[in-house]
Amino acid sequence: MAQPQVQVQKLTKVVVCPIIEYIGEDAVKVVEALRNITTPPDKVKCPKCGQEVESKKFALHLSKHCRFSGKNITCDICNEKFKDMGKFLRHIREHLVVGVLRNGMWVWYCTVCGREFTCKRSALVHVLKKHEVEE
């Protein structure tokens, strides 16, 4: 008997999950892995460059994967272009959040630590505050 289709929502076309060292479009694979996380890791490996990074600084690290061309900023993860650094940084955070429909409600996951949220905005704020802060 086939398992029911898992409904997932990505905020960008490419999902980044340093826990399973994955970068790609398969959000179902990421959600299935995140469901099994019991203890968030202190360090993770960047699936783009292989560098080991403290999880609390992972979004900051990921934001360095960009190219500048005149006034344009290009995301090295998905090649999307931005004219504004603020929009680019929000976009980077969106690579790190994925949602899954569970019991009729959307649950949002931080792909850096596996934490669950009932609100997409809360997940994005979490990434900003918990994985992007320089200390």
C-alpha positions in Angstrom: 0.0 0.0 0.0 1.4 3.4 -1.0 2.1 6.0 1.7 0.1 9.2 1.5 1.8 12.1 -0.4 3.5 14.5 2.0 2.6 18.1 1.2 5.5 20.4 1.7 6.0 24.1 1.0 9.4 25.7 0.1 9.9 29.4 0.4 12.6 29.3 -2.3 13.1 26.8 -5.1 16.2 25.3 -3.4 16.2 24.1 0.2 19.5 24.1 2.3 19.7 21.6 5.2 23.1 21.5 6.9 22.0 18.8 9.3 21.9 16.2 6.4 24.3 18.2 4.3 21.7 18.7 1.5 21.2 21.4 -1.0 18.4 20.9 -3.6 14.8 20.9 -4.4 13.6 17.8 -2.5 11.9 19.4 0.5 10.2 16.0 1.4 13.6 14.5 2.0 14.5 17.4 4.3 11.3 17.2 6.3 11.6 13.5 6.8 15.1 13.9 8.1 14.1 16.8 10.4 11.3 14.8 12.0 14.0 12.5 13.4 16.1 15.2 15.0 16.1 14.9 18.8 19.1 17.1 19.7 20.1 20.0 17.4 23.8 19.9 16.5 26.2 22.6 17.7 28.1 22.4 14.5 26.9 21.7 11.0 28.6 21.3 7.6 27.8 23.7 4.8 26.4 21.7 1.9 27.6 24.4 -0.6 31.3 24.6 0.4 31.8 21.8 3.0 33.0 24.2 5.7 32.1 23.2 9.3 30.2 26.1 11.0 28.6 26.7 14.4 24.9 26.2 13.9 24.2 29.6 15.6 26.2 31.3 12.8 25.0 29.2 9.8 22.7 31.8 8.2 25.5 34.3 8.4 27.8 31.9 6.7 25.3 31.0 4.0 24.9 34.7 3.2 28.5 34.8 2.1 27.6 32.5 -0.8 26.9 35.4 -3.2 28.4 37.3 -6.1 28.4 41.0 -6.6 28.1 42.4 -10.1 27.6 46.2 -10.2 24.5 46.8 -8.1 23.3 43.3 -8.3 23.7 40.5 -5.7 23.4 37.0 -7.0 22.6 34.1 -4.7 25.1 31.3 -5.3 22.6 28.8 -4.0 19.9 29.3 -6.6 21.2 32.1 -8.9 18.4 34.5 -8.0 19.4 38.2 -8.4 18.7 41.1 -6.0 19.3 44.8 -6.1 19.0 45.2 -2.3 21.1 43.5 0.4 18.1 43.4 2.8 16.1 41.4 0.3 19.0 39.1 -0.4 19.5 38.4 3.3 15.8 37.6 3.8 16.0 35.3 0.8 19.0 33.5 2.4 16.8 32.9 5.5 14.0 31.5 3.3 16.4 28.8 2.0 16.5 27.5 5.7 12.7 27.2 6.3 10.4 24.5 5.0 6.8 23.7 5.8 4.8 20.5 5.9 1.0 20.1 6.1 0.3 17.9 9.2 -3.2 17.2 10.5 -4.6 20.0 8.4 -2.2 22.6 9.7 1.1 23.9 8.4 4.2 23.2 10.5 7.4 25.1 9.7 10.8 23.7 10.3 14.2 25.4 10.7 16.5 23.3 8.6 19.5 24.3 10.7 18.3 22.9 14.0 15.1 21.0 13.2 12.9 23.2 15.5 9.2 23.3 14.6 7.0 26.4 14.4 3.3 26.9 13.8 3.9 30.2 12.1 6.1 30.8 9.0 7.1 34.2 10.3 8.2 32.8 13.6 10.5 30.3 11.8 12.0 33.1 9.8 12.6 35.3 12.9 14.1 32.2 14.6 16.6 31.8 11.8 17.5 35.5 12.0 18.0 35.5 15.8 19.4 32.0 16.5 21.5 31.2 13.4 22.8 34.6 12.2 24.0 36.4 15.2 27.7 37.3 15.6 28.8 37.2 19.2 
